[in-house]
């Protein structure tokens, strides 16, 4: 049966998901809500907000949608999967229920889950403004640097790492005073893990799972991992240090007990799990769970899946994932993010973007992250504007091609990091 599919979201992650789904022989019609100028080339965009549940329901009904793929975390944490399943019992929804989404919606919930199911992670405690003295006392029991995490959703910016005890205490006071809004009314303080990060992605139906290609992203705005944290400035897949031995440890110590833990806790989970891991001397530890794909990692990961993603998603939604086998291409993908000048601080919008066609002629994928249409012109509308993804025989070939694509794209005050993959050369 050919499926009508609706992808919720407007960024590069959703464009990449839609791009991959659009290649399936099992697809009838593809819709994106709200989508962006990039998805408009491969799908029908529906003008509405992914957070407007009634608008989503109306789109499902009007377009005879068979499957909804939820891209961003906010609707999941707010219960869109539960809402849609109640309205449309036969609808396939790729995304966990509200309780499952708490793995991302609350750092304390996630840490308690890991502790309960013996999943390796850093030592931690959670505090509120009322327990500030105890929080400061707990900091004294830890070796610096100090890791402070807003408990709730903070758009990827709620983690602060500080070397100085007094600075950490001051930061705690600011977080409890609303630095990250309601997200930091509770703060998790945890032990610092020394190592290198990697992102592992799993698709599960709550019982069986598929492990997707792993990736590494780059959070800091500046070359050499300097400056402020961002939503992500680039990504690489595969990751040279995540060899077969390491990935076996990830599967046995983290993936399997996570899936078993969800089942043991009675959590209905059909969707993606993003494992933010730290490789500490060859052993994996969980830094955080996300309940959706990462951005910009998705823009690299999707290009390396050789099998039919839509078939995998349908199997996950129907609890039939055990029958599926994923195929991963034997190549490399590198994504470089082009951002607006001033990001992640204040930045202007509405600048015309040139060179999109020229870059596409090189064979790179241009995933739209923060763009909008102004007549026939594509213009900037976000801090992270484009994810330029290239594939090659190896990481260095993919990086060269990605940067060739980046060089073709231009808008006023555009910026990108010039060192994506440089830190990984020592592992080749």
N, C-alpha and C positions, 0 to 999 in steps of 0.2 A: 504494500500500500504506500503510495506517495504521500508525504507529509507536508502540511502547511506549518511553517515554523516561525515563531516570533522571538527575536532576540531583544532583550531589554537593556538599554544603556546607550551612551552616545560617544564613548571614547575609543581609543586604539584597541583595547582589549575586545570590545564588542565588534569592532570592524574586523579584527583578525578571526574571531569566532565565526562571524557571518561569512567571511571569505572562505574559510575551510568548509563550513556547512554547505555553501553554494556549489561545491564541487561534487556533492553526493547524488548518485542516481536515485536515491530514495526521496529526494526533495521535489515537492510540487511547487509551492510558492514560499518565498522568504520575505519576511517583514522585519523591520527594526523600529523600535520605539524608544527614544525619538530618532536614533540614528544620527548620521552626519553626512556631509557631502561625499565622503568616501563610500559609505554603505549605500548611498543613493545609486551608485553605478552597478550594484549587484543585488539590490533588494528594494522593496517599497518602504519608504520611510513613513512613519505615522507620527504626526505632530502631537505630542503629549509628554508628560513627565513619567519616568519609570517609578516615581514615588507616589503617583496618583493611582491608587489601586482600582478605583471605579473606571478610570479611563483605560487601564490595562484590560479590565474585564470586558469593557465595551469593544475593544479591539479584538479580543479573543472571539467574542460572539459574532461580530460583524464580518470577520475574515475566516470563520470556520477553522480556527487554529487548533492543531493537534498537539503541538509541543511549544512550551515557553522555556527559553534558556535565559536565566537571570544572570546578567553580567556583574553589576556592582553589589557591594555589601549592604548598603543602607536598606534597600527593600527587603532583603533576606532577614536582616536583624529585626525589621519591623513586621515580619510575618507574612510576606506576600505569598509564599508557597502554601501556607495554611489557608489563606484567603482564597486563592485560586482553586485549590483542591475541594474546598467546601462549595464553591460556586459551580465548578465544573469537575465532577468526580472522575470522569474519563480522561481529563486533560493530563498529558505528560508534562511534568514540571521538573526541570533540571535545576536543582537548588534545594538546600535543606530546609526543614521546618524551622519555626522560630527558636525552638529549644536547641536544635543543632547549630543554628547560626550564632548562638551564644559563645561558641568556641572562638569567634572573632569579636562578638559584641561585648564580651567582658574578659579582660585579661585574668581576673581572679577565677572566674568560672573555668577558663582553659587550664590554668595552673593546677586548680583542684582536680580537674579531670585527669591531667597527666600524673599527678601524685597518686590518685586513686587506682590508676591502671598501670603504675610502675613504668611510665614512659620517661626516658632520660631528659631532664631539663635542669635549669639552674635553681638553686635554693632561693626561696622567696617568702615575703609576707605582704599582706595588703593592709592599707591604712586609710583613714579618713581625716578630715580636718580636726575632728574631736580627739583623735589619737595622735596628734602631731608630736607630743613629747616622746611617745613610744616609738614613733617612726624615726625620730632623730637618734634615739638610743639604739635602734636596730642598725642604723647606718654605721654606728661606731663598731659594731661586731663584724663588719665587712671590710675587706681590703679594697682600696680604690683601684680602678675607677668605679663610680657608683651609677647604677642603672635605675632610672625612674621611668615608669610607664603609666600613662593615663589609662585607667581601667576600661573606659569606653572608646567608641570610634572617634578618631581625631584626624581623619584623612591622611593617615600614614605619617603624621608629624608629632604624635604624642609620646615619643620616646626621647629621653634626654640622658646623655652619658657625661658625667663630670668627674674630674680628677680630685677636686678639693672638697673636703668635708663641709666647710662653711658655705661654699657655693651650692652644694647639694641641699643643705638645709634651707637656704634662701629660695632655691628652685622649688622645693617642696611647698613652701609657704605660698609662692606664686601660683603653683598648680592648684592647690586647695582653694585659692582665692579666685579661680576661674580662668586661668591662663588658657586652658583648652575647653572652656565652657563646662557643661555638665559632665563631659568625658573624664575630667580630672577631679571630680568630687571624691573619687576614690583613686588611690595610687598604689601600684604594685612596685615594691622595691625588690630587686633581685641581684643575686651574685653575678658579677661580670664573667663572661666566658671568653677566653682568649682563643682565637682561631680564625677561620675564614668561612664566610657565609655561602650557602647554596640553597636554592629553592627547588623542592621536589613537589610534583603535582600528581594527584591521585584522583581518578574518577571512580566512584563507588555507588553501589545500589544498597548499601547498608550491610551487605553480606560478602559479596565478592568485590574485586577491585582491579583496575588497570593502572599501571604506573606509566605516566606520560614522560616525554623527555624532560630531563632536569635543566635548570638554567641558573645563571648568576646575574643579578642586576647591580646597578651602580647608583647609590642613593644620593651622594653628595653632588652639589652643583658644580664644583671645580675640579680640574685635572688633579690627579694624585689624591683623590678622595679628600678634598679640602672644601671649606665653606659649609653653607647650610644644607640640611637634609631636604630632599625633594621627593616627589612621587616616584622618581626613577629616571635616570638619564641615559640608560642603555642596558642591553642584556646580551648574554652569550649562551649558546647551547650547541653541543654538550659542554660540560664543565670538566676541564682536563684533570683536576684533582679528585673528581667524583668517579673513581674507577670501579670496576666490578666488585671488588672486595668491600669498598665503602658502601656501595648501593645495596649490597646484600645485608650489611648491618642495618641500613636504613629500613629495609623491608622487614627484617626479623624483629628489630628492637622498637620500631616506631610505627610503620604502616600497619602491620598485623595487629598489635595491641590497640591501636587507635580504632580500627574497624571493629574489633571485638569489644572494645569499651563502649562504643556507640550502641551496639546491640545489647550489651549487658545493662546499660542505663535506659534502655527502651526508647532511644532517640531515632526517629525516622529520618534517615539521611540518604538522599539520592541526589548526588551532584559532585562538585569538585571539592577537594581538600588541598589547600596550599600549605605545605610544610616549610616554614622558614627555619632552616637548620644551621647550626654551627659545627664545622668540622674541627674538632679539638684533638689534634694529634692522631687523626684517623678514626676517631669515634664520633658519631653524630649525636647532637643534643638539640632539642626543640627550643627555638627562641620564641616562636609564636605559631598559632594556627590562623589561617584565613579560610573563609568558607566559599571562596570563589577563585578564579584564576587571577594571577598577578598581572600588573601592567607596569613596565613594558615586556615582562617575560613572555606573555602570551603571544606577542608579535613575533618572537623567535620560535617558540615551542610549536605553534600551529604549522609552521612551514616544514617541520621535520616529521610530522605524522604522515605516514604513507597509506594507512588504512582509512576507512570511511568513518569520519567522526560522528556523523549523524546516526549511523547504525549503532555506534557505541553509546551515544546519548539515549537513544530509544531503549536500548537494552537496560541501561542504568535505571531509567524511569519506570520500566516494567519489571524490575528485579530479575533480569535475565542476563546479567553481565558475565556470569560464569561461562557462557557460551562464546564470548567475544575474545578475539586475539588482536592485540594492537601491533601494527607494523611501524617501526621507526627507521627513518632513512639514515643511511650511513654518510651523512654530510654534516656541515656545521652551519649555524645561523648566527649572525651578529646584527643587533639592532642599535641604532644611534638615534637618540631623541633630539629633535630641534625645538628649542624653546624660545619664548618671548623674552626680550631684554628686560631685566628687573626681576624675573622669576627666580626664586620662589617668593619674593616680596611683591611689591606693587608693580604692575605692568599694564601698558595700554593694550587695547584690542582694536580690531577692525582693519589691520594692515593687509593689503592685497598680497597674495602669495604667488610668486612666479616660479617657473621651472618644473612644475609637477609632471608635465608631459615629457620633458627632456629626461627627467630622472627615471620615469617609467620605461623609457626606451632602453635604458641600461639593463633592464631585467630585475630591478629591485622592486620590493613591495613597499608602497607608501600607505601606511595605516594612519588614518586621521584621528588625532587625539583631541585637539582643541581648535576646530575649524567650523566655519559656517558659510552659508552662501549669501552673497550680496549681488543679486541679479545673476549674471553669468560668471561672476568672479568669486573665487574661494578666498576667504579672509580669515585672519586669526581671531579666535574667540576664547582662547585659554592660555594658561601658562606653558603647558606642554602642548605643542602644536602638531608635530608630525613624528611618527616613528618610522625611520627608514631602515628596512630589513633586507639583508642580502644573504644568500646561501652560497657556499663554496665547498670545494673538496676538503678544506680544513679551515680552522679558525682564522688564520692569517689571510687566506684568500677571500673569505667572507667579509672580513673587516675592510680589506682594500676596496672591495666592491661597494660596501655600504657607504664608505666615505666618498667614493666617487659619486654616489647618488646624492649624498648630503650636499656636495659641492654644487649641484645643479639647482638646488632649492634656495630661494631667497625671499626675505621680507624684511622690513625695516627693523633694525636692532636684533636680528635673529642671533642665536647663540647655540653652541653644542660643545660637549666635551670632546677633546681630540685624542683621548687616551683609552678609549674602550678596548679591552683585551690586553693592554700593556702589562697589567699586573699578573696575568696568567702565563706569560711567556716562560717563566721559570719552571712551569709544570709540564711543558711540552717535551 
